Structures are given as C-alpha cells and as structure tokens.
Amino acid sequence: MEKLKEFIARFSANASKSKQATSRKKSLEKIVLDEIKPSNRKYPFIRW
C-alpha cells in the first residue's frame, strides 16, 4: 500500500503516467483493510 501511495505521489503530475496514477488511486481507495480477512491456514504442528 505504501508503494502505491508513493507511485501516486510521484507520477500524478507526469503527463504520460497521470492516467495510470489516477487508476491506482481509485483502486487504493476501494481497498478497505477491514474487509481483508486473515488467512485461515494453520501452522503445521509436528509431534516427535
């Protein structure tokens, strides 16, 4: 997420990359951290 923010800040004024930066900004706004569910994978347990 930090890389996306950095990309948007760097290229929002650049004419050739501004469209790409705005689309990434829209996708960043759609991402809500609360909606990302933690993985349901369990750590493997090995008994000796």
Backbone as a printed PyTorch tensor [residue, N CA C, xyz], in Angstrom:
tensor([[[  0.8230,  -1.1800,   0.0000],
         [  0.0000,   0.0000,   0.0000],
         [  0.8740,   1.2530,   0.0000]],

        [[  1.9730,   1.1590,   0.7190],
         [  2.8720,   2.3110,   0.7700],
         [  3.4860,   2.5780,  -0.5980]],

        [[  3.7810,   1.5110,  -1.3320],
         [  4.3500,   1.6730,  -2.6680],
         [  3.3500,   2.3190,  -3.6150]],

        [[  2.0780,   1.9670,  -3.4710],
         [  1.0470,   2.5870,  -4.3070],
         [  0.9370,   4.0770,  -4.0170]],

        [[  0.9700,   4.4350,  -2.7440],
         [  0.8980,   5.8500,  -2.3720],
         [  2.0950,   6.6170,  -2.9190]],

        [[  3.2610,   6.0020,  -2.8590],
         [  4.4690,   6.6430,  -3.3790],
         [  4.3750,   6.8190,  -4.8940]],

        [[  3.8630,   5.8010,  -5.5820],
         [  3.6970,   5.8770,  -7.0350],
         [  2.7380,   7.0000,  -7.4070]],

        [[  1.6400,   7.1040,  -6.6870],
         [  0.6490,   8.1480,  -6.9620],
         [  1.2500,   9.5270,  -6.7430]],

        [[  2.0120,   9.6780,  -5.6710],
         [  2.6260,  10.9720,  -5.3770],
         [  3.6530,  11.3600,  -6.4410]],

        [[  4.4010,  10.3810,  -6.9300],
         [  5.4520,  10.6790,  -7.9050],
         [  4.9090,  10.9780,  -9.2950]],

        [[  3.9020,  10.2370,  -9.7280],
         [  3.5010,  10.3050, -11.1210],
         [  2.1630,  10.9920, -11.3830]],

        [[  1.5330,  11.5730, -10.3880],
         [  0.2410,  12.2160, -10.6300],
         [  0.3820,  13.4610, -11.5020]],

        [[  1.5230,  14.1140, -11.4710],
         [  1.7240,  15.3150, -12.2850],
         [  2.3400,  15.0010, -13.6420]],

        [[  2.8990,  13.8150, -13.8050],
         [  3.5330,  13.4230, -15.0570],
         [  2.4580,  13.1350, -16.1030]],

        [[  2.5750,  13.7460, -17.2690],
         [  1.5400,  13.6280, -18.2920],
         [  1.3840,  12.2040, -18.8060]],

        [[  2.4820,  11.4930, -18.9560],
         [  2.3930,  10.1510, -19.5240],
         [  1.9160,   9.1090, -18.5130]],

        [[  2.0770,   9.3700, -17.2390],
         [  1.7070,   8.3880, -16.2140],
         [  0.5310,   8.8290, -15.3510]],

        [[ -0.0470,   9.9960, -15.6250],
         [ -1.0960,  10.5030, -14.7450],
         [ -2.3430,   9.6280, -14.7720]],

        [[ -2.6800,   9.0860, -15.9350],
         [ -3.8560,   8.2230, -16.0280],
         [ -3.6450,   6.9470, -15.2160]],

        [[ -2.4510,   6.3950, -15.2980],
         [ -2.1300,   5.1920, -14.5350],
         [ -2.1510,   5.4920, -13.0320]],

        [[ -1.6590,   6.6660, -12.6630],
         [ -1.6340,   7.0420, -11.2490],
         [ -3.0460,   7.2310, -10.7090]],

        [[ -3.9290,   7.8350, -11.5070],
         [ -5.2990,   8.0280, -11.0360],
         [ -6.0430,   6.7020, -10.9230]],

        [[ -5.7830,   5.7710, -11.8240],
         [ -6.4470,   4.4700, -11.7210],
         [ -5.9570,   3.7070, -10.4950]],

        [[ -4.6810,   3.8430, -10.1860],
         [ -4.1570,   3.1910,  -8.9790],
         [ -4.7030,   3.8540,  -7.7260]],

        [[ -4.9430,   5.1540,  -7.8020],
         [ -5.5310,   5.8570,  -6.6600],
         [ -6.9420,   5.3530,  -6.4050]],

        [[ -7.7080,   5.1490,  -7.4800],
         [ -9.0650,   4.6170,  -7.3340],
         [ -9.0390,   3.2220,  -6.7230]],

        [[ -8.1270,   2.3860,  -7.1960],
         [ -8.0480,   1.0280,  -6.6540],
         [ -7.6000,   1.0400,  -5.1980]],

        [[ -6.7470,   1.9890,  -4.8340],
         [ -6.2990,   2.1100,  -3.4480],
         [ -7.4500,   2.5390,  -2.5450]],

        [[ -8.3200,   3.4140,  -3.0560],
         [ -9.4640,   3.8590,  -2.2730],
         [-10.4750,   2.7400,  -2.0690]],

        [[-10.5550,   1.8100,  -3.0160],
         [-11.5040,   0.7030,  -2.9010],
         [-11.0580,  -0.3380,  -1.8810]],

        [[ -9.7660,  -0.4140,  -1.6430],
         [ -9.2540,  -1.3990,  -0.6910],
         [ -9.5630,  -0.9280,   0.7250]],

        [[-10.2680,  -1.7510,   1.4470],
         [-10.5660,  -1.4510,   2.8440],
         [ -9.8890,  -2.5260,   3.6790]],

        [[ -9.0680,  -2.1100,   4.6060],
         [ -8.2930,  -3.0650,   5.3890],
         [ -9.1730,  -3.9790,   6.2320]],

        [[-10.3370,  -3.4930,   6.6520],
         [-11.2180,  -4.3130,   7.4670],
         [-11.8080,  -5.4670,   6.6680]],

        [[-11.9250,  -5.2950,   5.3570],
         [-12.5070,  -6.3410,   4.5300],
         [-11.5220,  -7.4630,   4.2340]],

        [[-10.2520,  -7.2130,   4.4020],
         [ -9.2480,  -8.2430,   4.1540],
         [ -9.2540,  -9.2010,   5.3390]],

        [[ -9.6180, -10.4350,   5.0570],
         [ -9.7190, -11.4180,   6.1250],
         [ -8.3650, -12.0790,   6.3410]],

        [[ -8.0430, -12.3780,   7.5800],
         [ -6.7870, -13.0900,   7.8230],
         [ -6.8640, -14.4990,   7.2470]],

        [[ -5.7410, -15.0260,   6.9430],
         [ -5.6720, -16.3560,   6.3490],
         [ -6.1910, -17.3990,   7.3280]],

        [[ -6.8850, -18.3850,   6.7990],
         [ -7.3990, -19.4310,   7.6680],
         [ -6.4540, -20.6290,   7.7300]],

        [[ -5.2810, -20.4740,   7.1850],
         [ -4.2850, -21.5370,   7.2550],
         [ -3.7320, -21.6310,   8.6690]],

        [[ -3.5590, -22.8430,   9.1160],
         [ -2.9920, -23.0550,  10.4400],
         [ -1.5390, -23.4640,  10.2880]],

        [[ -0.7660, -23.1270,  11.2850],
         [  0.6350, -23.5120,  11.2670],
         [  0.7330, -25.0270,  11.4420]],

        [[  1.5860, -25.6580,  10.7010],
         [  1.7050, -27.1150,  10.8460],
         [  2.2860, -27.4830,  12.2150]],

        [[  1.7370, -28.5090,  12.7750],
         [  2.1930, -28.9760,  14.0810],
         [  2.7750, -30.3650,  13.9010]],

        [[  4.0300, -30.5210,  14.2630],
         [  4.7080, -31.8030,  14.0950],
         [  5.0550, -32.3440,  15.4720]],

        [[  4.6040, -33.5390,  15.7320],
         [  4.8970, -34.1870,  17.0090],
         [  5.9890, -35.2190,  16.8010]],

        [[  6.9880, -35.2100,  17.6660],
         [  8.0790, -36.1830,  17.5410],
         [  7.8610, -37.3190,  18.4890]]])
